[in-house]
Amino acid sequence: MKYDIIFAGGGQASVFGAYEAINKNPNLKIMVIDKGQMLDKRVCPKEKLGRCVKCPTCAIIYGVSGAGAYSDSKFNMDYRVGGDVHTITSKTLVNETIQYVADIYKDFGFDDEPTGLVYNDEMELIKRRCIENDIQLVDTPTMHLGTDGSRELYSKLINTLLEKGVEFSSNSDFKDLIIEDGEIKGAIVETKEGEKTFYSDKIITALGRSGAKQMMKMCQKHGIGYSAGSVDIGVRVEIPDVVMKTVNKNFYEAKMVFYTKKYNDKMRTFCSNPSGFIAVEKHSDNIMLANGHAYKNKKSTNTNLALLCTKSFTEPFNQPFEYAASIAKMSTMLTGGKVLCQSYGDLKAGRRSTEERMSRLNIEPTTEDYVAGDISLACPKRILDNIMEFVEVHDKVTPGFASNDLLLYFPEIKFRSTRMTIDSNMETTVKGLYSVGDSSGYGSGLNIAAVMGILAVRDILGKIK
């Protein structure tokens, strides 16, 4: 079967890309392929059971609408957050396209006012404390859908795409590309009915963070331009809401970047979830990762956020994915298939956490998918040193952050180690093949994923005409 456009991966980039394509040209034949299920069939058993049952295909990560459907779904209104595609396009174009996506959100019923637009005295104090402690506060306006609001929005979007004739091949594992004489010709997909081939001379790969390794293998096999990028390795921390009250109230999410004094390594906060819940994701049988989300209508008494160390590597090393994966495998081996959890007090004291010691704290974990233990057994010393230094400096901005009540869940890893060679239209070194979102190496947030999907489609539409 021949299609005008094929999207490999059904996340944010593909949903908004397909929406742009079918709205601008209703006659297009479009296919969206995804390893997981349609959104209305994506069910995580943990929501009822309270624990991860290690499904063969994790509904939190895979499925139409992508990992964003199970995330806190914060949409940042500025090019500085969510990736760095502006380095190959322009800051102005990225910001204009972000606003374009925000307007689509409003068309589908999400019209909440972004937080962080107008500064008050409390926000100025936080900003000053950041400046005093060499922290860059990336204070961009942010829209917050919440995990429940996200599913509602994407359900409407996907139903619209279906009504307009966009086809979806769910439960379909994208296996390979068909490339002839430097041009894309199609995609090979494994479905429940067996192997199928979908043909198109315009394919947009949007495999998400979980597809970075697969994208790298395809590049190596077919000679597609790429380079080894970075990985983010760190922890997801959980702290009582009362400690984060001022930040949560005024910014909802205050993104901070800090370069450690000891190693000059980049640390950053990521995906803060006020009154949220810790989530555990299964990337494979031996890789379990910490994450977090928050709802509009369901609240805990804790805030969780990631503290991530960005690591880039120099030649001859070119296996950043394997490096990060080996760390995750070590942790999973120690816990028997869960994540490690340690209180900051125990970490500083150089002792493992136990359930008895954690019961003395002023915080109750929002997940049961952890084993109390010693993070230092799995986390490289340099990264752990960076995390602890960042916790201490964060405490100067948010007093109480570096308390014994801070829980650290390990590991949280963002796999984005494949840096695709793409032009300003997202086209790769293979004619007709585009790469967008997290698996391209240029995206790390909902905003930039959507922007890249739309920019790729606009280029394709111009060529189709």
N, C-alpha and C positions, 0 to 999 in steps of 0.2 A: 504494500500500500504506500502511495506517495503523498507526502504532506508538504505544505508550503513552509511550515516551521515546526520543528520538534524541540520540546524542552525536556532535557534529561535531568530530572529532579523536579519535585513539585512544591518547593518552598516559596518564600516571599518573592524572590527574584522572578520565578516562573509565573506565579499567580498574577503579579502586577504586569509582567511582560506580556502574558497572554491577554490580559484585560486591555492593555494598550493596543495590541495587534488587532484584536477582534472588533474593538470600537472604531479604529481607524480604517479597517478594511473588513467588513462583515463577511466577505466572500472567501476569506482565507480558510484553508483546511489546516487545523492546528492539533497537535498531539502533545499531551503532558504525560511523562512517564515517571513513576515513583515506586520505590521499593516497598513502601508501606501501604496502608489502606486509605480509602477516602476519609475525609475528616469526620463524617457522621458515624463511621465505623471504628474510629480510633479510640480505643478504651484502654486506659492503664489500670490494671487490677489493683494497684496500690491505693487508688482513690477509695476503694471499698474495704480492702484488706488491711491497709495501713503499712504494707511492706512490699518490697520488690519481689516478684516471683520469677524474674529472669526470663521473660518471654523471648522466643526465638528472634522476633523482630520487635525491637523496643518501640512502643507507640509514642513515647515521649520524643524520640529522636526522628523516627521515620514516619512518613505518611504525607498525603497531600495537605498543603499549607505549611509543611516543614516543622522544624523544631520550635519555631515561633509560636505555633498554636498551643504549645504547652509551657511557654516561657512567660515571664512577667509582662512581656510585650511593651517595652518602653520604646517610643519612637522619638529619637533625638532630631532636633530641627536645625542641625548645623553640620557642615562638612567635617568638622574637627573630630567628631565622634562617629564610630561605626566603620572605620576603614580609611584608606588613603587613595581612593580612586581619583581624587582631585589632582594627584600628581601626574596623571596622564590625560586628564581632561582640563578642568579649571574649577576653581573654588566657586565662581559665580554660577556656572552650569550645574554643579552638584547641588548648590543651595536652591536654585530655581526648581530643580527636579524634585528635591525633597518637599518643597512647598506644593508642588503639583501632586505628589503622592498624598500629602496631608489633606489636600482638597478632595481626593478620592475617598479618603477615610470619612470625611464629613458627608459626602454624597451617600455613604452607606450607614449614616446615623451616628458616627462618632464625632461629637463636636465639643468635647471638653477643652477648656482653655489650658494651654501648656503651662507648666510650672516654671518658675525661674525667670519670668519676663521682667519683673520690676523689683529692684533691690530695696530692702528695708534695713534697719539698724542691725538686726541679728545676722542677716546675710553679709553685711559689710564686715562684721566682726569675724565671721568664718573666713571671709576672703583675706582679711588682714592677717589672721593666724596662719593661713596657708603661705602667704608671702613671707612672713617672719621665719617660717620653717622650710623654705625652699621647696614648697609644694606648688605645682601648677594646678589651679582649679579650673577645669574646663567646664565653665558654667553655661551650658547651652540650654535653651528652653526644651522641655521634654513633655511629650504626651504619654499618658499611661493608660493602656487598655485593660491591663490585668489579664490573667490567664483565662478567666471566664469571658471577659469582654473580647478578647482576641478570637476565641472560637466563634463567638457570635458574628463578629465582623467577617472573618474568613468564610464562614458558612454562607453568608449572603453573597460574597464575591464569587465563590465557587459555584453556587446555584446560578448566578448570572452567567458565568462562563458556559455552564452546561446548557442553559436556555439558548445561548447564542451559537451553540453548535461545537464548542471546543470539546475534544475527546480526551478522556483520561484512561491511561493504562496503569491501574494500581496493582499492588502486589507483584510488581514487575521489576526484576533486577537488571539494571543497565549493565551489560557485559562488555561491549566493545563498540568501536567506531569502524565504519567502512570509509576508507580514504583511498582515492585513486588519483594519481598524478597531482598530488598536492591540494586536492579539493575534497570536501566532505560529500559523501554520497548517502550515508544512512547510519543506522544504529542497530546493534544486535541486542535483543532483550530476552531474558529468561522469564517466562510466565508460568502460571499453573498448568496451562495447556501445552507447555513446551516452548522451545526456542522460536522466536519470531524476529523478522527483520522489518524495520520501518525505514522507508526511504525518504530522504529530503536533501536538498543542497543548501539548507539553512538549519543548523542545529545549534542550540544554546545549551551548554553544559552548566548546570547549577546544582551540583551535588552536595552542597553544604559542607560544614566543617567535617562531618563524618566521612565525606567522600574525597578528602584531600589526598589520601594515599592512593586511592583508586585512580584519581586524575593523574597523579605522578606516574603510575605504571603505564597508563595509556600514552602519556607523553613520551616515555622511554621506548615504548613499543613502536610508536608511529613517527617518532622524530619531531614531535610538536615542541616548540620552544617553551622552556620553563627554566626556573632556577630554584635552588633550595631556599626556602624562606625561613620564617621564625616560628617558634612555638611559644605558647604562654603556659607556664607551669606554676601552680600555686595552691592556695587553699580557699575554701569557702568558709567564712567565719560567721558566727551567730552570736548576737549580743542582745540583751534586753532593750526593747524599744525606747525605754526611758533615757538610755545613754545617747541614742541617736535622734531624740525628739526634735531638737532645733534644726538639724540638717534635714530630717525627713519632712518636717512641716514646711520649710522654706524652699528646698530644692527638690524634694522627693528623692532624687539621686544626685549626689555631688560627686562628679567624676574627678579623681585626683591622680596626678602623675608625679612620681618622685624618683630621683636618681640617687641610689644609695651612696653613702659616704665611703663605705668600706671597699666596694667593688665598682662603683659608678654604673651599676646595672639599673635598667629601667623597671620600676614597679608601678602598677596602676590598680585603681579600684575598678570594678566592673559589675554591672547588673545588681544593683542594690535593691532589695525587696523589703520595704517597711511592712511590718506585721505579716511577714511572709513565712514560707515553709521551705525547709531543705528538701531537695529532690535528689534521688540517686538514679543515674542513667547507666544502662547496660550498652556499651559499645561493642562488646564481643564477650565470649564466655569467660575470658580472663582479664577484661578491662571494665571496671566499674568506676564511675566518676561522680564526684559531688557537683551539684548544681542547686539552683533555687528558683522559686517563683512566688508570685503573690496574686491574690484575687481581689476583685472589686468588692465582693460581698461575703468573703470568708476571711477572717483575720486571726492571726496568732498574737502573742505579746512580744515577739522577737523580730529583729531585723537581721537579714542575712545579706552578705555581699562577698564578692570574690576579691582576693588580693593576689595579683598575678605578676610573675616575673617574666619578662620577654627575653628570650634567648635566641640570638642569631649565631651562626657558626661559620667558620672560615675553612678554606680548603686545607687538607684534602677531605675533610668530613663533609658528607652530603646526605646524611640520613637523620634529619631532625625528627621525623615522625617516629622512626624506630627508637630513637633515644627517649622521647617522651613516653612512648608506649611501654618501653621496658620499665620505666619508673612506675607506671600505672599497674603493670603486671605484678611487680614486686609488692605493691600495697595490697592488691587483690589476693595474692597468695598468703599474705600475713593475716588477712581477715576472713578468709574462706568465702570470699565473694561479696564483701560489703566494703564500706569505706572506713578509714581510720578516723577516730575522733579523739582529740586531746584538749584539755583546758589549757589556757595560756599560762596559768599559774604552774601547772605541772610541767609544761614545756620549759619554762624558765628555770624550774628547780631541777631539771634533768632527770625526771622520773616519768614513768608511764602513767597514764590516767587509768583509773578503775571506776566501775559503776558506783562504788561506795563513796569515793572522793567526789565524783561528779554530783552525787545526791546532796552534797553540802552546799552547792552553789545556788545563786539566785536566778538560775535559768533552767528551763526544762527543754531538752532537745525536741525539735519538731519532726523528727524522723526516728524510726527504729532500725533503719538500715545502716547501722554503724557498729564498729567494735571499738570500745575504749582501749587506747593503746599508746604507742610511742611513734610519733610521726618521723622522728629522726632515723628510724630503722629503714625507711623507704625513701625519704626526701634527701637529695644531695645537699651537702653542708652549705655550699655557696647559696643555693636557693633558700634554704631554711634561714641562714643568716640574713638574707635580704628581707624575708618575710618578717622576721622579728624586728629588724630595724624599722621597717615600714609601720608595724604595729605601734612601736614606741613614738614615732613622729606623728602618726595619726592621732595618738592620745593627746598631743599638744593642741590639735585642732578640735578634737571631740573628747573632752575630759571624761575618763572612765573607760575609754576604749581598750586600753591595755590592762584591764583588770583581770582577776582570776576567773571572772564570769564569761570571758571571751572563749567560745568554743571554736576550734579549728578542725574542719573536716578535710581530709586529704585522700586523693588528689583532686584538684580541679585543673583540667587541661583543655586548652583550646587548640585543636589541631588545624593549623592553617599554613602548613609548611611547604606547600606547593605554590610557587609564585609564577603564574602563567605569563608568557610573553604576549601581551595584547596591545592593540593600538587604542586610540582615543574613542573608538566605537565598540570596544570590547572584542574585536575580532582577533583570533589567534594567528599563528604563522601558517595555518591551514585555511585555505579560502572557504568561506562559508561557515566555519566553525567558530563559535563565540564562547567565551568563558566569563561567568558572572558570579557574584556572591562570594561566600566564604571560601569555596574550593578554588577560586581564582587566585587567592592570596591577597586580594585587594579589599575584601569586605570582612567585617566582623560584627555587623549590626543590621537590624531590620531596615533602617533607612537606606544604607548604602547598597544592600542587596536589591531593594526595590528600584533604586536609581539605576543600577547597572543593568538590570533586566529591561527597563524601559529604554535606556540609551541603545542597547543592542538591537532591540526591536525597531526603533526609529531608523537605524542604519539599514536594517533589512527591508523595511517598508520602502525606503528610498530606492533600493536596488530592485525590488519587485516591480515598482512602477515603471 
